[in-house]
Amino acid sequence: MSEPKWWAVHFSQAKDASLNFTLENYTDRKDFEYKILENEKVLKSEKIEVSKGEKKEINPEINLGNDKIIIQVISGEEKREIYKNF
């Protein structure tokens, strides 16, 4: 039986106004980058490491506007997005 090989990103508290999110990694990759965007403008970008089997909560400290905020997480050629409307 083979081990799972996937990674996922989700908001830590989907119904509140924070942008705290959790990255779960079940791949051999450990290098990730996240970007926080508002109206296609990058508000924050940071590289992080998440080891195989690890869950890491990220608590970005940024000033929010009143628009849709998109969080993109990239690892290699793969990209996931989550968003909240404010």
Biopython code that builds the backbone (N, CA, C, O; Angstrom):
import numpy as np
from Bio.PDB.StructureBuilder import StructureBuilder

atoms = [
    (1, "MET", "N", (0.847, -1.183, 0.000)),
    (1, "MET", "CA", (0.000, 0.000, 0.000)),
    (1, "MET", "C", (0.892, 1.246, 0.000)),
    (1, "MET", "O", (1.791, 1.363, 0.832)),
    (2, "SER", "N", (0.651, 2.158, -0.912)),
    (2, "SER", "CA", (1.482, 3.350, -1.021)),
    (2, "SER", "C", (0.978, 4.453, -0.089)),
    (2, "SER", "O", (-0.201, 4.514, 0.260)),
    (3, "GLU", "N", (1.912, 5.317, 0.298)),
    (3, "GLU", "CA", (1.576, 6.445, 1.156)),
    (3, "GLU", "C", (0.878, 7.527, 0.350)),
    (3, "GLU", "O", (1.104, 7.642, -0.855)),
    (4, "PRO", "N", (0.022, 8.330, 1.005)),
    (4, "PRO", "CA", (-0.618, 9.442, 0.297)),
    (4, "PRO", "C", (0.429, 10.480, -0.120)),
    (4, "PRO", "O", (1.413, 10.699, 0.586)),
    (5, "LYS", "N", (0.206, 11.105, -1.255)),
    (5, "LYS", "CA", (1.121, 12.139, -1.758)),
    (5, "LYS", "C", (0.277, 13.341, -2.169)),
    (5, "LYS", "O", (-0.036, 13.523, -3.345)),
    (6, "TRP", "N", (-0.085, 14.155, -1.184)),
    (6, "TRP", "CA", (-0.899, 15.333, -1.459)),
    (6, "TRP", "C", (-0.588, 16.402, -0.427)),
    (6, "TRP", "O", (-0.006, 16.138, 0.625)),
    (7, "TRP", "N", (-0.996, 17.614, -0.764)),
    (7, "TRP", "CA", (-0.919, 18.715, 0.182)),
    (7, "TRP", "C", (-2.169, 19.564, 0.034)),
    (7, "TRP", "O", (-2.798, 19.589, -1.024)),
    (8, "ALA", "N", (-2.519, 20.254, 1.100)),
    (8, "ALA", "CA", (-3.759, 21.033, 1.091)),
    (8, "ALA", "C", (-3.586, 22.289, 1.928)),
    (8, "ALA", "O", (-2.739, 22.363, 2.818)),
    (9, "VAL", "N", (-4.413, 23.268, 1.613)),
    (9, "VAL", "CA", (-4.432, 24.515, 2.372)),
    (9, "VAL", "C", (-5.889, 24.835, 2.702)),
    (9, "VAL", "O", (-6.774, 24.665, 1.864)),
    (10, "HIS", "N", (-6.134, 25.302, 3.937)),
    (10, "HIS", "CA", (-7.490, 25.681, 4.346)),
    (10, "HIS", "C", (-7.404, 26.726, 5.443)),
    (10, "HIS", "O", (-6.414, 26.808, 6.170)),
    (11, "PHE", "N", (-8.463, 27.527, 5.549)),
    (11, "PHE", "CA", (-8.514, 28.518, 6.613)),
    (11, "PHE", "C", (-8.625, 27.811, 7.954)),
    (11, "PHE", "O", (-9.333, 26.812, 8.081)),
    (12, "SER", "N", (-7.930, 28.327, 8.943)),
    (12, "SER", "CA", (-7.973, 27.745, 10.280)),
    (12, "SER", "C", (-9.356, 27.929, 10.902)),
    (12, "SER", "O", (-9.863, 27.030, 11.573)),
    (13, "GLN", "N", (-9.966, 29.098, 10.679)),
    (13, "GLN", "CA", (-11.327, 29.396, 11.132)),
    (13, "GLN", "C", (-12.066, 30.010, 9.948)),
    (13, "GLN", "O", (-11.956, 31.212, 9.707)),
    (14, "ALA", "N", (-12.790, 29.225, 9.234)),
    (14, "ALA", "CA", (-13.412, 29.673, 7.979)),
    (14, "ALA", "C", (-14.417, 30.810, 8.175)),
    (14, "ALA", "O", (-14.597, 31.629, 7.274)),
    (15, "LYS", "N", (-15.066, 30.872, 9.325)),
    (15, "LYS", "CA", (-16.147, 31.845, 9.490)),
    (15, "LYS", "C", (-15.744, 33.133, 10.183)),
    (15, "LYS", "O", (-16.584, 34.018, 10.346)),
    (16, "ASP", "N", (-14.483, 33.274, 10.599)),
    (16, "ASP", "CA", (-14.105, 34.536, 11.230)),
    (16, "ASP", "C", (-13.412, 35.442, 10.217)),
    (16, "ASP", "O", (-13.276, 35.082, 9.048)),
    (17, "ALA", "N", (-12.980, 36.604, 10.660)),
    (17, "ALA", "CA", (-12.414, 37.602, 9.744)),
    (17, "ALA", "C", (-10.894, 37.513, 9.625)),
    (17, "ALA", "O", (-10.279, 38.385, 9.012)),
    (18, "SER", "N", (-10.280, 36.487, 10.192)),
    (18, "SER", "CA", (-8.826, 36.380, 10.102)),
    (18, "SER", "C", (-8.412, 35.654, 8.823)),
    (18, "SER", "O", (-9.208, 34.954, 8.197)),
    (19, "LEU", "N", (-7.157, 35.839, 8.459)),
    (19, "LEU", "CA", (-6.603, 35.143, 7.304)),
    (19, "LEU", "C", (-5.711, 33.980, 7.725)),
    (19, "LEU", "O", (-4.997, 33.426, 6.889)),
    (20, "ASN", "N", (-5.736, 33.601, 8.989)),
    (20, "ASN", "CA", (-4.932, 32.476, 9.449)),
    (20, "ASN", "C", (-5.323, 31.229, 8.664)),
    (20, "ASN", "O", (-6.503, 30.903, 8.532)),
    (21, "PHE", "N", (-4.302, 30.536, 8.142)),
    (21, "PHE", "CA", (-4.584, 29.336, 7.376)),
    (21, "PHE", "C", (-3.602, 28.231, 7.742)),
    (21, "PHE", "O", (-2.535, 28.488, 8.300)),
    (22, "THR", "N", (-3.980, 27.007, 7.421)),
    (22, "THR", "CA", (-3.179, 25.835, 7.741)),
    (22, "THR", "C", (-2.761, 25.153, 6.454)),
    (22, "THR", "O", (-3.558, 24.985, 5.532)),
    (23, "LEU", "N", (-1.495, 24.764, 6.409)),
    (23, "LEU", "CA", (-0.949, 24.029, 5.284)),
    (23, "LEU", "C", (-0.611, 22.632, 5.775)),
    (23, "LEU", "O", (0.149, 22.475, 6.730)),
    (24, "GLU", "N", (-1.172, 21.614, 5.126)),
    (24, "GLU", "CA", (-0.895, 20.219, 5.457)),
    (24, "GLU", "C", (-0.098, 19.613, 4.315)),
    (24, "GLU", "O", (-0.476, 19.736, 3.149)),
    (25, "ASN", "N", (1.007, 18.958, 4.652)),
    (25, "ASN", "CA", (1.880, 18.408, 3.627)),
    (25, "ASN", "C", (2.062, 16.901, 3.822)),
    (25, "ASN", "O", (2.498, 16.448, 4.880)),
    (26, "TYR", "N", (1.723, 16.140, 2.790)),
    (26, "TYR", "CA", (1.920, 14.693, 2.789)),
    (26, "TYR", "C", (2.696, 14.276, 1.545)),
    (26, "TYR", "O", (2.482, 13.196, 0.994)),
    (27, "THR", "N", (3.608, 15.159, 1.110)),
    (27, "THR", "CA", (4.469, 14.865, -0.036)),
    (27, "THR", "C", (5.921, 14.897, 0.427)),
    (27, "THR", "O", (6.214, 15.229, 1.576)),
    (28, "ASP", "N", (6.814, 14.549, -0.477)),
    (28, "ASP", "CA", (8.238, 14.613, -0.170)),
    (28, "ASP", "C", (8.781, 16.033, -0.289)),
    (28, "ASP", "O", (9.902, 16.303, 0.140)),
    (29, "ARG", "N", (7.999, 16.942, -0.867)),
    (29, "ARG", "CA", (8.420, 18.345, -0.968)),
    (29, "ARG", "C", (8.308, 19.008, 0.398)),
    (29, "ARG", "O", (7.484, 18.615, 1.224)),
    (30, "LYS", "N", (9.141, 20.015, 0.629)),
    (30, "LYS", "CA", (9.018, 20.777, 1.871)),
    (30, "LYS", "C", (9.014, 22.280, 1.625)),
    (30, "LYS", "O", (8.744, 23.056, 2.541)),
    (31, "ASP", "N", (9.308, 22.694, 0.400)),
    (31, "ASP", "CA", (9.387, 24.113, 0.077)),
    (31, "ASP", "C", (8.073, 24.619, -0.502)),
    (31, "ASP", "O", (7.582, 24.106, -1.507)),
    (32, "PHE", "N", (7.520, 25.622, 0.140)),
    (32, "PHE", "CA", (6.266, 26.231, -0.277)),
    (32, "PHE", "C", (6.438, 27.746, -0.292)),
    (32, "PHE", "O", (7.327, 28.297, 0.357)),
    (33, "GLU", "N", (5.570, 28.397, -1.043)),
    (33, "GLU", "CA", (5.505, 29.851, -1.033)),
    (33, "GLU", "C", (4.042, 30.229, -0.985)),
    (33, "GLU", "O", (3.215, 29.627, -1.671)),
    (34, "TYR", "N", (3.717, 31.228, -0.176)),
    (34, "TYR", "CA", (2.346, 31.730, -0.207)),
    (34, "TYR", "C", (2.354, 33.197, -0.575)),
    (34, "TYR", "O", (3.294, 33.937, -0.285)),
    (35, "LYS", "N", (1.256, 33.594, -1.235)),
    (35, "LYS", "CA", (1.039, 34.988, -1.612)),
    (35, "LYS", "C", (-0.361, 35.364, -1.184)),
    (35, "LYS", "O", (-1.302, 34.585, -1.338)),
    (36, "ILE", "N", (-0.494, 36.559, -0.648)),
    (36, "ILE", "CA", (-1.806, 37.089, -0.297)),
    (36, "ILE", "C", (-2.081, 38.228, -1.262)),
    (36, "ILE", "O", (-1.306, 39.179, -1.358)),
    (37, "LEU", "N", (-3.201, 38.120, -1.978)),
    (37, "LEU", "CA", (-3.532, 39.092, -3.015)),
    (37, "LEU", "C", (-4.878, 39.753, -2.745)),
    (37, "LEU", "O", (-5.810, 39.131, -2.236)),
    (38, "GLU", "N", (-4.947, 41.025, -3.101)),
    (38, "GLU", "CA", (-6.201, 41.780, -3.081)),
    (38, "GLU", "C", (-6.264, 42.528, -4.408)),
    (38, "GLU", "O", (-5.388, 43.340, -4.706)),
    (39, "ASN", "N", (-7.286, 42.262, -5.196)),
    (39, "ASN", "CA", (-7.424, 42.874, -6.524)),
    (39, "ASN", "C", (-6.153, 42.678, -7.365)),
    (39, "ASN", "O", (-5.680, 43.617, -8.005)),
    (40, "GLU", "N", (-5.619, 41.493, -7.361)),
    (40, "GLU", "CA", (-4.431, 41.102, -8.123)),
    (40, "GLU", "C", (-3.140, 41.768, -7.642)),
    (40, "GLU", "O", (-2.086, 41.577, -8.248)),
    (41, "LYS", "N", (-3.211, 42.545, -6.562)),
    (41, "LYS", "CA", (-2.025, 43.162, -5.977)),
    (41, "LYS", "C", (-1.516, 42.267, -4.849)),
    (41, "LYS", "O", (-2.281, 41.880, -3.965)),
    (42, "VAL", "N", (-0.225, 41.939, -4.880)),
    (42, "VAL", "CA", (0.365, 41.094, -3.844)),
    (42, "VAL", "C", (0.600, 41.933, -2.593)),
    (42, "VAL", "O", (1.384, 42.882, -2.607)),
    (43, "LEU", "N", (-0.092, 41.571, -1.505)),
    (43, "LEU", "CA", (0.062, 42.268, -0.231)),
    (43, "LEU", "C", (1.203, 41.675, 0.594)),
    (43, "LEU", "O", (1.856, 42.378, 1.365)),
    (44, "LYS", "N", (1.432, 40.379, 0.423)),
    (44, "LYS", "CA", (2.491, 39.704, 1.171)),
    (44, "LYS", "C", (2.875, 38.444, 0.420)),
    (44, "LYS", "O", (2.030, 37.777, -0.177)),
    (45, "SER", "N", (4.159, 38.128, 0.457)),
    (45, "SER", "CA", (4.675, 36.907, -0.150)),
    (45, "SER", "C", (5.762, 36.371, 0.765)),
    (45, "SER", "O", (6.617, 37.124, 1.230)),
    (46, "GLU", "N", (5.730, 35.066, 1.024)),
    (46, "GLU", "CA", (6.714, 34.495, 1.937)),
    (46, "GLU", "C", (6.970, 33.036, 1.577)),
    (46, "GLU", "O", (6.050, 32.305, 1.211)),
    (47, "LYS", "N", (8.224, 32.622, 1.686)),
    (47, "LYS", "CA", (8.591, 31.215, 1.498)),
    (47, "LYS", "C", (8.606, 30.557, 2.864)),
    (47, "LYS", "O", (9.080, 31.130, 3.845)),
    (48, "ILE", "N", (8.072, 29.333, 2.908)),
    (48, "ILE", "CA", (8.024, 28.588, 4.159)),
    (48, "ILE", "C", (8.394, 27.135, 3.894)),
    (48, "ILE", "O", (8.317, 26.660, 2.761)),
    (49, "GLU", "N", (8.793, 26.442, 4.943)),
    (49, "GLU", "CA", (9.073, 25.015, 4.868)),
    (49, "GLU", "C", (8.056, 24.277, 5.716)),
    (49, "GLU", "O", (7.783, 24.650, 6.857)),
    (50, "VAL", "N", (7.498, 23.216, 5.132)),
    (50, "VAL", "CA", (6.572, 22.346, 5.847)),
    (50, "VAL", "C", (7.008, 20.923, 5.526)),
    (50, "VAL", "O", (6.911, 20.487, 4.379)),
    (51, "SER", "N", (7.480, 20.212, 6.515)),
    (51, "SER", "CA", (7.983, 18.857, 6.307)),
    (51, "SER", "C", (6.855, 17.872, 6.042)),
    (51, "SER", "O", (5.695, 18.138, 6.355)),
    (52, "LYS", "N", (7.208, 16.742, 5.466)),
    (52, "LYS", "CA", (6.238, 15.676, 5.189)),
    (52, "LYS", "C", (5.559, 15.242, 6.483)),
    (52, "LYS", "O", (6.223, 14.976, 7.485)),
    (53, "GLY", "N", (4.234, 15.173, 6.452)),
    (53, "GLY", "CA", (3.445, 14.764, 7.612)),
    (53, "GLY", "C", (3.142, 15.895, 8.582)),
    (53, "GLY", "O", (2.499, 15.671, 9.608)),
    (54, "GLU", "N", (3.592, 17.102, 8.278)),
    (54, "GLU", "CA", (3.415, 18.239, 9.175)),
    (54, "GLU", "C", (2.227, 19.107, 8.768)),
    (54, "GLU", "O", (1.908, 19.239, 7.587)),
    (55, "LYS", "N", (1.586, 19.690, 9.770)),
    (55, "LYS", "CA", (0.567, 20.725, 9.567)),
    (55, "LYS", "C", (1.126, 21.994, 10.174)),
    (55, "LYS", "O", (1.570, 21.994, 11.323)),
    (56, "LYS", "N", (1.108, 23.076, 9.411)),
    (56, "LYS", "CA", (1.647, 24.340, 9.916)),
    (56, "LYS", "C", (0.591, 25.422, 9.763)),
    (56, "LYS", "O", (0.032, 25.612, 8.682)),
    (57, "GLU", "N", (0.322, 26.133, 10.860)),
    (57, "GLU", "CA", (-0.600, 27.267, 10.797)),
    (57, "GLU", "C", (0.192, 28.535, 10.528)),
    (57, "GLU", "O", (1.194, 28.811, 11.187)),
    (58, "ILE", "N", (-0.269, 29.297, 9.555)),
    (58, "ILE", "CA", (0.358, 30.558, 9.183)),
    (58, "ILE", "C", (-0.582, 31.674, 9.598)),
    (58, "ILE", "O", (-1.777, 31.634, 9.305)),
    (59, "ASN", "N", (-0.038, 32.670, 10.282)),
    (59, "ASN", "CA", (-0.825, 33.798, 10.785)),
    (59, "ASN", "C", (-0.310, 35.086, 10.145)),
    (59, "ASN", "O", (0.463, 35.818, 10.764)),
    (60, "PRO", "N", (-0.730, 35.367, 8.919)),
    (60, "PRO", "CA", (-0.207, 36.559, 8.241)),
    (60, "PRO", "C", (-0.725, 37.833, 8.893)),
    (60, "PRO", "O", (-1.913, 37.959, 9.190)),
    (61, "GLU", "N", (0.175, 38.758, 9.108)),
    (61, "GLU", "CA", (-0.169, 40.045, 9.711)),
    (61, "GLU", "C", (-0.218, 41.084, 8.596)),
    (61, "GLU", "O", (0.822, 41.583, 8.164)),
    (62, "ILE", "N", (-1.416, 41.411, 8.131)),
    (62, "ILE", "CA", (-1.562, 42.429, 7.091)),
    (62, "ILE", "C", (-2.805, 43.253, 7.366)),
    (62, "ILE", "O", (-3.712, 42.820, 8.076)),
    (63, "ASN", "N", (-2.832, 44.449, 6.792)),
    (63, "ASN", "CA", (-4.017, 45.287, 6.873)),
    (63, "ASN", "C", (-4.958, 44.907, 5.740)),
    (63, "ASN", "O", (-4.559, 44.866, 4.576)),
    (64, "LEU", "N", (-6.197, 44.633, 6.085)),
    (64, "LEU", "CA", (-7.171, 44.190, 5.096)),
    (64, "LEU", "C", (-8.001, 45.347, 4.575)),
    (64, "LEU", "O", (-8.329, 46.282, 5.305)),
    (65, "GLY", "N", (-8.331, 45.262, 3.303)),
    (65, "GLY", "CA", (-9.267, 46.206, 2.709)),
    (65, "GLY", "C", (-10.674, 45.652, 2.836)),
    (65, "GLY", "O", (-10.979, 44.928, 3.784)),
    (66, "ASN", "N", (-11.518, 45.986, 1.898)),
    (66, "ASN", "CA", (-12.907, 45.524, 1.920)),
    (66, "ASN", "C", (-13.230, 44.635, 0.733)),
    (66, "ASN", "O", (-14.400, 44.468, 0.389)),
    (67, "ASP", "N", (-12.227, 44.069, 0.110)),
    (67, "ASP", "CA", (-12.436, 43.279, -1.094)),
    (67, "ASP", "C", (-12.148, 41.812, -0.852)),
    (67, "ASP", "O", (-11.885, 41.386, 0.273)),
    (68, "LYS", "N", (-12.204, 41.061, -1.915)),
    (68, "LYS", "CA", (-11.884, 39.644, -1.889)),
    (68, "LYS", "C", (-10.374, 39.480, -1.706)),
    (68, "LYS", "O", (-9.580, 40.081, -2.430)),
    (69, "ILE", "N", (-9.993, 38.660, -0.732)),
    (69, "ILE", "CA", (-8.596, 38.349, -0.476)),
    (69, "ILE", "C", (-8.347, 36.916, -0.929)),
    (69, "ILE", "O", (-9.079, 36.000, -0.555)),
    (70, "ILE", "N", (-7.316, 36.734, -1.729)),
    (70, "ILE", "CA", (-6.955, 35.407, -2.229)),
    (70, "ILE", "C", (-5.622, 35.013, -1.614)),
    (70, "ILE", "O", (-4.681, 35.806, -1.589)),
    (71, "ILE", "N", (-5.548, 33.793, -1.124)),
    (71, "ILE", "CA", (-4.284, 33.237, -0.657)),
    (71, "ILE", "C", (-3.896, 32.139, -1.636)),
    (71, "ILE", "O", (-4.623, 31.159, -1.805)),
    (72, "GLN", "N", (-2.757, 32.307, -2.272)),
    (72, "GLN", "CA", (-2.209, 31.298, -3.179)),
    (72, "GLN", "C", (-1.050, 30.613, -2.472)),
    (72, "GLN", "O", (-0.203, 31.268, -1.866)),
    (73, "VAL", "N", (-1.022, 29.289, -2.555)),
    (73, "VAL", "CA", (0.110, 28.523, -2.037)),
    (73, "VAL", "C", (0.659, 27.726, -3.200)),
    (73, "VAL", "O", (-0.085, 27.063, -3.923)),
    (74, "ILE", "N", (1.984, 27.797, -3.377)),
    (74, "ILE", "CA", (2.637, 27.193, -4.526)),
    (74, "ILE", "C", (3.739, 26.260, -4.034)),
    (74, "ILE", "O", (4.502, 26.595, -3.128)),
    (75, "SER", "N", (3.805, 25.086, -4.652)),
    (75, "SER", "CA", (4.899, 24.147, -4.406)),
    (75, "SER", "C", (5.219, 23.482, -5.730)),
    (75, "SER", "O", (4.394, 22.762, -6.292)),
    (76, "GLY", "N", (6.418, 23.726, -6.222)),
    (76, "GLY", "CA", (6.776, 23.192, -7.536)),
    (76, "GLY", "C", (5.843, 23.751, -8.590)),
    (76, "GLY", "O", (5.684, 24.967, -8.701)),
    (77, "GLU", "N", (5.227, 22.875, -9.364)),
    (77, "GLU", "CA", (4.294, 23.288, -10.412)),
    (77, "GLU", "C", (2.849, 23.346, -9.920)),
    (77, "GLU", "O", (1.956, 23.719, -10.682)),
    (78, "GLU", "N", (2.606, 22.987, -8.670)),
    (78, "GLU", "CA", (1.238, 22.937, -8.142)),
    (78, "GLU", "C", (0.889, 24.224, -7.398)),
    (78, "GLU", "O", (1.727, 24.817, -6.719)),
    (79, "LYS", "N", (-0.363, 24.637, -7.544)),
    (79, "LYS", "CA", (-0.858, 25.843, -6.876)),
    (79, "LYS", "C", (-2.261, 25.580, -6.356)),
    (79, "LYS", "O", (-3.091, 24.989, -7.048)),
    (80, "ARG", "N", (-2.520, 26.025, -5.129)),
    (80, "ARG", "CA", (-3.850, 25.957, -4.534)),
    (80, "ARG", "C", (-4.235, 27.381, -4.138)),
    (80, "ARG", "O", (-3.374, 28.198, -3.811)),
    (81, "GLU", "N", (-5.546, 27.669, -4.171)),
    (81, "GLU", "CA", (-6.049, 28.988, -3.786)),
    (81, "GLU", "C", (-7.235, 28.835, -2.846)),
    (81, "GLU", "O", (-8.073, 27.948, -3.007)),
    (82, "ILE", "N", (-7.281, 29.718, -1.867)),
    (82, "ILE", "CA", (-8.451, 29.875, -1.019)),
    (82, "ILE", "C", (-8.736, 31.362, -0.950)),
    (82, "ILE", "O", (-7.839, 32.176, -1.171)),
    (83, "TYR", "N", (-9.979, 31.730, -0.646)),
    (83, "TYR", "CA", (-10.291, 33.156, -0.590)),
    (83, "TYR", "C", (-11.398, 33.443, 0.411)),
    (83, "TYR", "O", (-12.162, 32.564, 0.810)),
    (84, "LYS", "N", (-11.451, 34.726, 0.804)),
    (84, "LYS", "CA", (-12.512, 35.252, 1.651)),
    (84, "LYS", "C", (-12.936, 36.590, 1.100)),
    (84, "LYS", "O", (-12.116, 37.362, 0.603)),
    (85, "ASN", "N", (-14.229, 36.861, 1.191)),
    (85, "ASN", "CA", (-14.766, 38.178, 0.810)),
    (85, "ASN", "C", (-14.977, 38.990, 2.079)),
    (85, "ASN", "O", (-15.517, 38.496, 3.069)),
    (86, "PHE", "N", (-14.543, 40.242, 2.029)),
    (86, "PHE", "CA", (-14.710, 41.142, 3.174)),
    (86, "PHE", "C", (-15.611, 42.287, 2.820)),
    (86, "PHE", "O", (-15.870, 43.151, 3.658)),
]
sb = StructureBuilder()
sb.init_structure("model")
sb.init_model(0)
sb.init_chain("A")
sb.init_seg("    ")
for serial, (resi, resn, name, xyz) in enumerate(atoms, 1):
    if name == "N":
        sb.init_residue(resn, " ", resi, " ")
    sb.init_atom(name, np.array(xyz, "f"), 0.0, 1.0, " ", f" {name:<3s}", serial, name[0])
structure = sb.get_structure()
